[in-house]
Structure formats: C-alpha cells, structure tokens
Amino acid sequence: MEVVPHPELEQRRERFQRLLKEAGISLALIRQPADLYYYSGTIVEGFLAVPVAGPPRLLVRRPQDHPRRGELPWPLIHYRSLPELPRLLADLLAPPVVLGLELDVLPAALFLHFQEKLFPRVPISDVSPLIRRQRMVKSAYELGCIREAAAMLAEVHAEVPELLAPGLTELELSARLEYRLRALGHQGLVRFRRWDLEVFFGHVLSGEAGLAAAYTDTPSGGLGFSAAFPQGPSRKPLAPFEPISVDLAACYGGYIADMTRLYALGGLPDAAWQAFQVVEELYAVFAAEARPGVLPGDLFQRLWEVVRERGLEEGFMGRGPDRVSFLAHGVGLELDELPLITARSPYALEADMVLAFEPKFFLPGIGMVGQEDTCRLTPEGVEWLTQAPRGVVVV
C-alpha cells in the first residue's frame, strides 16, 4: 500500500500554515477526503485541525481502530460526536480566532451547525482557495505517483487494438479496459472537487454517440445506458470507418493521470483526418508555448487562433452552448484541479504544475476526434507524463 512519507506531509503542513498566516486564519478544520489525504496521509470520518502554528491534530470519529498512533506524524484524538469538538479544540480557540473551513465543498447543513451550534461567536473564512492554490504545484513524490498512473494507461491502451472488433459495444470495450486498469492497481475511484460532477473510469465513445453532450462539465458526454447516469459508454456497437475515442483516467496512490487515444476500424472519413491534423498542430503550439510565467488566457487565445485559422471553430471542444470553456485542466488527487487553460484564469503557469491537455473536435455525422495527455510544466517547458504512442490507431 502506498503511504505518503512523513517529510512530505511536514512540508505540506508548513506551506499551508504560511498561507493561513497570510490570510489571517488561526485554525483550519479539513474535512473533504482529498484535502484530508493531502495533509494527513489518511482518510477517516473526522477533521484535521491545523493551527496557524504548531502541530495539527487528527480528530477521528471512525474508524476507531485506524489509523493507529505512531502511523501519523500528528497527534490522534478520537471523538464520538460533533459537540465534543469545541472542548477538544478549546486551547486553539483563544480569541481573536478565525476558523477556516472548505466552503466550496462543505455541506450547508454542516456549515450551519458549525456556525450556529459549535462555534457561534467565531468568524468563519473559506480556506478552499488556499488549499487549491497549494495543490496546483506538485512535489517530486506526487509527480512519481502520477507517472505510475500514466504507466497504467500506457499498458492498457497497448491492449486496445486486439480488443476492437465490429459489433463489440462501447460498454463491452469499456468494461474490458476497466478490468485491466483495476488489475494494474487503479483504485476504482476518480475524485472530483465539484460536488455535482460525476464520472466513472472515463468515456469510451464511438461514431455519432461521441457527439452526445452530458450534464458534466467535460468535452465528451456519451449516451450512457440509463437515464440515471446519462453519460459514458452505451450499448452502441462499434462500426468501421468511425472514430472510437478511449478516454480513461488511472489512479495510483490517490493521484490521477488522464489520457485519450483515438482508434478506428478500417479507417476514417477525410474530415476526421483533417481535424486530427489540427489536433497535432495544437499539441505542437501547446508544447512550444506552455512555460512558467505564461498567462493561461494568452495560451488559450493562441490555441483558439489556430483553430479559427483552420476553419474548425464550430465544433471545437463541444457544440454550441454545450462547448466547455477550457482547453486543459489540472490533475492530481482530483480530476478537476487548478490551473485551467481558459480565457480568464487568475494564476500564471508555474513549474511542476500538472495539466491534462485535450483538444477535441466534434464533427457532425462523424463523431469526436481528438486526444489528451497529462503533462508536467518544467522550467524549460512541457514534459509529457502519459507516454502511449499518439496518432490514430487503425485496426
């Protein structure tokens, strides 16, 4: 089992406490699973209490027998119910105190309970922007985990050509690839920060089914096979001369790599090949111009400029009002991390940010044409972490 090294957790804690001090927050209570894992190295029902100075405390309601003392770098305290929290944190609540909570993801009922019952006279501030800003830049440990996840994807995609056959459904292909990912160690869960954003392993889509938009803020949607989960692969059979897009995420030690590759049985229409040539051109521009210090909005406009020059703006990154507003998204413990390559992003690019770049075209009567790779920004430029061969694989 992958265990986060204690020095890694210490470095994260020190950086977070500096951010708390700059923001005037004296105590943060971390609850959301990805954030809890990031700072404590474990996931429990409970809170990590991080004061502006001194060691954090992990407050655990369940499981009571895990984690064990000595396994974590912070003191461990068990409790049975929320009303115990003010007593357990009393020495950290001396005024003036500002309590930090993850307000972008904390349920409203729990927030109101904190505000009205547990800490009625304590000002509450949002620590989510601080956490998301810190998590944008990855450590060497995190990059190692993402590389392992990328290696899983390369191994699975190497098996796709032998699985493709006319009549095989999108769902059957997806299930076979999901089995292989799980056998390689994928944890089976792809986390998102946004509370209403749901995706399983990814989207395996073919032909015109790839044009179907979903309720998720993702370029691809798909038909799915139930009104309860209308996205992703369907029971549509694969057919010759249509694009088959395999967009999968893999996860190692909690960290995600995201990759899309394009396949076809027999070949593709000329318009699909022409669109894919533009995809390759966009990759070249991204690799040449994505650098620390670059503003995402400038890079976004440069990429869109190429698309307009080629006359393909109508179906780029979606169709009509269903078009997404980003060309790349951060990945890490969650699939929708910062930064975003959008028209308006407040953060300049930095070294050791990790992004998934995914230029995709939606061609009427044909389907979706594109690919996606996860990369790290270095001081010199782009390092591609997903290593599977690019291009359209024709079987």
C-alpha positions as CSV (number, residue, x, y, z in Angstrom):
1,M,0.0,0.0,0.0
2,E,1.3,3.4,-1.0
3,V,2.0,5.5,2.1
4,V,2.7,9.3,2.0
5,P,6.2,9.9,3.5
6,H,6.1,11.9,6.8
7,P,8.6,14.5,5.5
8,E,6.2,15.1,2.6
9,L,3.4,15.8,5.0
10,E,5.5,18.1,7.1
11,Q,6.4,20.2,4.0
12,R,2.7,20.4,3.1
13,R,1.8,21.4,6.6
14,E,4.5,24.1,6.8
15,R,3.4,25.6,3.5
16,F,-0.3,25.6,4.5
17,Q,0.4,27.3,7.8
18,R,2.2,30.1,5.9
19,L,-0.8,30.5,3.8
20,L,-3.1,30.6,6.8
21,K,-0.9,33.2,8.4
22,E,-1.0,35.4,5.3
23,A,-4.8,35.0,5.2
24,G,-5.3,35.8,8.9
25,I,-6.9,32.4,9.6
26,S,-5.9,31.0,13.0
27,L,-7.3,27.5,12.8
28,A,-8.4,25.3,9.8
29,L,-10.6,22.3,10.0
30,I,-10.0,20.0,7.0
31,R,-12.8,17.5,6.2
32,Q,-13.0,16.9,2.4
33,P,-11.4,13.5,1.6
34,A,-8.9,14.6,-1.0
35,D,-7.8,17.6,1.2
36,L,-7.7,15.3,4.3
37,Y,-5.5,12.8,2.5
38,Y,-3.2,15.6,1.1
39,Y,-2.4,17.0,4.6
40,S,-2.7,13.9,6.8
41,G,-1.9,10.9,4.6
42,T,-5.1,9.1,5.5
43,I,-8.9,9.3,5.1
44,V,-11.2,9.0,8.0
45,E,-14.5,10.4,9.2
46,G,-13.2,13.3,11.1
47,F,-11.2,16.5,10.8
48,L,-7.6,17.6,10.6
49,A,-7.3,20.6,12.8
50,V,-4.4,22.8,11.5
51,P,-3.5,25.8,13.7
52,V,-1.6,28.7,12.3
53,A,1.4,27.4,14.2
54,G,2.3,24.1,15.9
55,P,1.4,20.5,15.1
56,P,-2.0,19.6,13.6
57,R,-4.4,17.2,15.4
58,L,-6.3,14.4,13.6
59,L,-9.8,14.2,15.1
60,V,-11.3,10.8,14.2
61,R,-14.9,9.6,14.7
62,R,-14.4,6.4,12.7
63,P,-12.8,4.0,12.3
64,Q,-11.8,3.9,16.0
65,D,-9.1,1.3,15.4
66,H,-7.4,3.0,12.5
67,P,-5.1,4.9,11.9
68,R,-3.0,3.8,14.9
69,R,-0.9,6.2,16.9
70,G,2.6,6.3,15.6
71,E,1.5,5.8,11.9
72,L,0.8,9.5,11.5
73,P,3.1,12.5,12.2
74,W,0.3,14.4,14.1
75,P,-1.4,13.7,17.4
76,L,-4.5,11.5,17.1
77,I,-7.7,12.1,19.1
78,H,-10.9,10.0,18.9
79,Y,-14.3,11.5,19.4
80,R,-17.9,10.2,19.2
81,S,-20.0,13.3,18.2
82,L,-19.6,16.8,16.9
83,P,-20.5,18.6,20.2
84,E,-17.1,17.3,21.5
85,L,-15.1,19.4,19.0
86,P,-15.2,22.8,20.9
87,R,-13.8,21.1,24.0
88,L,-11.1,19.2,22.0
89,L,-10.0,22.4,20.3
90,A,-10.5,24.8,23.3
91,D,-6.8,25.6,23.6
92,L,-6.7,26.6,19.9
93,L,-9.8,28.9,20.1
94,A,-8.5,31.7,22.2
95,P,-9.6,35.0,20.7
96,P,-9.0,36.5,18.3
97,V,-9.7,33.4,16.3
98,V,-10.8,33.0,12.7
99,L,-11.9,29.4,11.8
100,G,-11.2,28.2,8.3
101,L,-13.5,25.7,6.5
102,E,-13.6,24.3,3.0
103,L,-16.7,26.3,2.0
104,D,-16.7,25.2,-1.7
105,V,-17.4,21.6,-0.7
106,L,-18.7,21.6,2.9
107,P,-22.4,20.7,3.1
108,A,-24.6,23.7,4.0
109,A,-26.1,21.8,6.9
110,L,-22.7,21.1,8.4
111,F,-21.6,24.7,7.9
112,L,-24.7,26.0,9.7
113,H,-24.1,23.5,12.5
114,F,-20.6,24.9,13.0
115,Q,-21.8,28.5,12.7
116,E,-24.9,28.3,14.9
117,K,-24.2,25.4,17.4
118,L,-20.5,24.6,17.7
119,F,-18.7,27.9,17.3
120,P,-21.4,30.6,17.3
121,R,-19.1,33.5,18.1
122,V,-16.2,32.6,15.9
123,P,-15.7,34.2,12.4
124,I,-15.5,31.7,9.6
125,S,-13.4,32.1,6.5
126,D,-13.0,30.0,3.3
127,V,-9.7,28.0,3.2
128,S,-10.5,26.3,-0.1
129,P,-8.7,28.9,-2.3
130,L,-5.6,28.4,-0.2
131,I,-5.7,24.6,-0.5
132,R,-6.4,24.6,-4.2
133,R,-3.6,27.1,-4.8
134,Q,-1.1,25.0,-2.8
135,R,-2.2,21.8,-4.5
136,M,-1.6,23.3,-8.0
137,V,2.1,22.7,-7.7
138,K,3.2,19.1,-7.3
139,S,6.1,17.7,-5.3
140,A,8.5,15.1,-6.6
141,Y,6.5,12.5,-4.6
142,E,3.3,13.5,-6.3
143,L,4.9,13.5,-9.7
144,G,6.1,10.0,-9.1
145,C,2.6,8.8,-8.3
146,I,1.2,10.5,-11.5
147,R,3.9,8.8,-13.6
148,E,2.9,5.4,-12.2
149,A,-0.8,6.2,-13.1
150,A,0.4,7.2,-16.6
151,A,2.2,3.9,-17.0
152,M,-1.0,2.0,-16.2
153,L,-2.7,3.9,-19.0
154,A,0.1,3.1,-21.5
155,E,-0.2,-0.6,-20.6
156,V,-4.0,-0.7,-21.0
157,H,-4.0,1.3,-24.3
158,A,-1.5,-1.1,-25.7
159,E,-4.2,-3.8,-25.5
160,V,-6.9,-1.8,-27.2
161,P,-6.2,-2.8,-30.8
162,E,-6.5,-6.5,-30.1
163,L,-9.9,-5.9,-28.4
164,L,-11.5,-3.9,-31.1
165,A,-14.0,-5.7,-33.4
166,P,-17.1,-4.7,-35.3
167,G,-20.2,-5.4,-33.2
168,L,-18.5,-5.1,-29.8
169,T,-20.4,-2.4,-27.9
170,E,-18.9,0.7,-26.3
171,L,-19.9,-0.7,-22.9
172,E,-18.2,-4.1,-23.5
173,L,-14.9,-2.4,-24.6
174,S,-15.1,-0.1,-21.6
175,A,-15.6,-2.9,-19.2
176,R,-12.7,-4.9,-20.5
177,L,-10.4,-1.9,-20.2
178,E,-11.7,-1.1,-16.7
179,Y,-10.9,-4.7,-15.6
180,R,-7.3,-4.3,-16.9
181,L,-6.9,-0.9,-15.1
182,R,-8.2,-2.4,-11.8
183,A,-5.9,-5.4,-12.2
184,L,-3.0,-3.0,-12.5
185,G,-3.9,-1.2,-9.3
186,H,-6.3,1.6,-10.2
187,Q,-8.2,2.4,-7.0
188,G,-11.5,2.4,-8.8
189,L,-12.5,6.0,-7.8
190,V,-11.7,9.2,-9.8
191,R,-12.3,12.1,-7.4
192,F,-13.7,15.5,-8.4
193,R,-13.9,18.5,-6.3
194,R,-17.1,19.9,-7.7
195,W,-19.9,18.2,-5.8
196,D,-22.2,17.5,-8.8
197,L,-19.5,16.3,-11.2
198,E,-19.6,12.6,-11.7
199,V,-17.5,10.3,-14.0
200,F,-16.7,6.6,-13.7
201,F,-13.4,5.4,-15.3
202,G,-13.9,7.6,-18.3
203,H,-15.7,7.8,-21.7
204,V,-15.4,5.1,-24.4
205,L,-17.4,6.6,-27.3
206,S,-17.7,5.8,-31.0
207,G,-19.1,7.5,-34.0
208,E,-22.0,9.8,-33.6
209,A,-22.5,8.7,-30.0
210,G,-19.4,10.7,-29.3
211,L,-21.3,13.9,-30.2
212,A,-23.8,13.5,-27.4
213,A,-23.2,16.1,-24.6
214,A,-23.8,15.2,-21.0
215,Y,-24.7,17.1,-17.8
216,T,-21.0,17.0,-16.8
217,D,-18.6,19.9,-17.5
218,T,-16.5,17.8,-19.8
219,P,-16.0,18.0,-23.6
220,S,-17.3,14.5,-24.2
221,G,-20.5,13.1,-22.9
222,G,-21.9,10.0,-24.5
223,L,-25.2,8.2,-24.3
224,G,-24.7,6.0,-21.3
225,F,-27.3,3.3,-20.8
226,S,-29.6,4.6,-18.2
227,A,-31.4,7.9,-17.5
228,A,-29.9,7.6,-14.0
229,F,-26.4,8.0,-15.4
230,P,-26.7,9.5,-18.9
231,Q,-23.1,9.7,-19.9
232,G,-20.2,7.5,-21.0
233,P,-20.3,4.3,-23.0
234,S,-23.6,2.9,-24.3
235,R,-24.7,-0.4,-25.9
236,K,-24.0,1.1,-29.3
237,P,-21.9,-1.4,-31.3
238,L,-18.6,-0.3,-32.8
239,A,-18.6,0.1,-36.6
240,P,-16.0,0.5,-39.3
241,F,-14.9,4.0,-40.5
242,E,-15.9,5.9,-37.4
243,P,-13.8,7.4,-34.6
244,I,-13.5,5.4,-31.4
245,S,-12.4,7.6,-28.6
246,V,-11.0,5.9,-25.4
247,D,-10.7,8.5,-22.7
248,L,-9.6,6.9,-19.4
249,A,-8.2,8.1,-16.1
250,A,-6.0,5.9,-14.0
251,C,-5.1,6.4,-10.3
252,Y,-2.0,5.4,-8.3
253,G,-1.7,6.3,-4.6
254,G,-4.6,8.7,-5.0
255,Y,-3.1,10.6,-7.9
256,I,-4.6,10.7,-11.4
257,A,-3.3,10.6,-14.9
258,D,-5.8,11.4,-17.8
259,M,-5.3,10.3,-21.4
260,T,-7.4,9.9,-24.6
261,R,-6.4,8.0,-27.7
262,L,-8.3,7.6,-31.0
263,Y,-8.9,4.3,-32.8
264,A,-10.7,3.2,-35.9
265,L,-11.8,0.0,-37.6
266,G,-10.7,0.1,-41.3
267,G,-10.1,3.9,-41.5
268,L,-11.8,7.3,-41.0
269,P,-13.5,9.9,-43.3
270,D,-11.3,12.5,-44.8
271,A,-12.8,15.2,-42.5
272,A,-11.7,13.3,-39.4
273,W,-8.2,13.0,-40.7
274,Q,-8.1,16.7,-41.4
275,A,-9.4,17.5,-37.9
276,F,-6.8,15.2,-36.4
277,Q,-4.0,17.1,-38.2
278,V,-5.2,20.2,-36.4
279,V,-5.1,18.3,-33.1
280,E,-1.4,17.6,-33.8
281,E,-0.8,21.2,-34.7
282,L,-2.4,22.3,-31.4
283,Y,-0.1,19.9,-29.5
284,A,2.9,21.5,-31.1
285,V,1.8,25.0,-30.2
286,F,1.0,23.9,-26.6
287,A,4.4,22.2,-26.2
288,A,6.2,25.3,-27.6
289,E,4.4,27.9,-25.6
290,A,3.3,26.4,-22.3
291,R,6.0,27.8,-19.9
292,P,6.3,29.0,-16.3
293,G,5.2,32.6,-16.2
294,V,2.8,32.3,-19.2
295,L,-0.8,33.5,-18.5
296,P,-3.3,30.8,-19.3
297,G,-5.5,33.3,-21.1
298,D,-2.8,34.1,-23.5
299,L,-2.1,30.5,-24.3
300,F,-5.9,29.9,-24.6
301,Q,-6.2,32.6,-27.2
302,R,-3.2,31.4,-29.1
303,L,-4.7,27.9,-29.4
304,W,-8.1,29.2,-30.4
305,E,-6.4,31.3,-33.1
306,V,-5.0,28.2,-34.7
307,V,-8.5,26.6,-34.7
308,R,-10.1,29.6,-36.3
309,E,-7.4,29.8,-38.9
310,R,-8.2,26.2,-39.9
311,G,-12.0,26.9,-40.0
312,L,-12.9,24.4,-37.3
313,E,-14.1,26.6,-34.5
314,E,-17.8,25.4,-34.9
315,G,-17.2,22.0,-33.3
316,F,-14.1,22.7,-31.1
317,M,-14.4,21.5,-27.5
318,G,-18.1,20.8,-27.9
319,R,-21.0,22.2,-29.9
320,G,-23.0,25.4,-29.4
321,P,-23.9,26.1,-25.8
322,D,-22.5,22.7,-24.7
323,R,-18.9,23.8,-25.5
324,V,-16.7,23.7,-22.4
325,S,-14.6,26.8,-21.6
326,F,-11.2,25.2,-21.0
327,L,-8.6,23.5,-23.2
328,A,-6.6,21.9,-20.3
329,H,-7.3,21.2,-16.7
330,G,-5.2,20.5,-13.7
331,V,-5.0,16.9,-12.4
332,G,-3.7,15.5,-9.1
333,L,-5.8,14.0,-6.3
334,E,-8.8,15.2,-8.3
335,L,-9.6,15.4,-12.0
336,D,-10.7,19.0,-11.9
337,E,-7.8,20.7,-10.2
338,L,-6.3,24.1,-10.9
339,P,-4.9,25.5,-13.1
340,L,-7.2,25.7,-16.1
341,I,-6.3,26.9,-19.5
342,T,-9.2,29.2,-20.0
343,A,-9.8,32.7,-21.3
344,R,-9.7,34.1,-17.7
345,S,-7.5,32.3,-15.2
346,P,-6.0,34.2,-12.2
347,Y,-2.9,32.1,-11.9
348,A,0.2,32.3,-14.1
349,L,1.7,28.9,-15.0
350,E,4.4,27.6,-12.7
351,A,6.9,24.8,-12.8
352,D,5.6,21.5,-11.5
353,M,2.0,22.2,-12.3
354,V,0.4,19.2,-13.9
355,L,-2.3,19.6,-16.6
356,A,-4.3,17.4,-19.0
357,F,-4.3,19.0,-22.4
358,E,-7.3,17.7,-24.5
359,P,-8.1,19.4,-27.9
360,K,-11.1,17.7,-29.3
361,F,-13.3,18.3,-32.4
362,F,-17.0,17.3,-32.7
363,L,-17.8,16.6,-36.3
364,P,-21.4,16.3,-37.4
365,G,-22.2,12.9,-38.9
366,I,-18.8,11.6,-37.9
367,G,-18.1,11.8,-34.2
368,M,-15.5,13.2,-31.8
369,V,-11.9,13.5,-33.0
370,G,-9.1,14.3,-30.5
371,Q,-6.7,13.1,-27.9
372,E,-5.5,14.0,-24.5
373,D,-2.2,13.8,-22.5
374,T,-1.2,14.7,-19.0
375,C,2.0,16.8,-18.7
376,R,4.2,18.5,-16.2
377,L,5.4,22.0,-16.7
378,T,9.2,22.3,-16.2
379,P,11.3,25.4,-16.2
380,E,12.2,24.6,-19.8
381,G,8.6,23.7,-20.9
382,V,6.4,20.6,-21.2
383,E,7.2,17.1,-20.0
384,W,4.6,14.6,-21.2
385,L,3.8,12.1,-18.4
386,T,1.5,10.0,-20.5
387,Q,3.7,8.0,-22.9
388,A,1.4,5.9,-25.0
389,P,2.1,6.5,-28.8
390,R,0.0,9.2,-30.3
391,G,-1.9,9.3,-33.5
392,V,-4.9,7.4,-34.8
393,V,-4.6,3.6,-34.5
394,V,-6.4,1.9,-37.4
395,V,-7.2,-1.8,-37.0
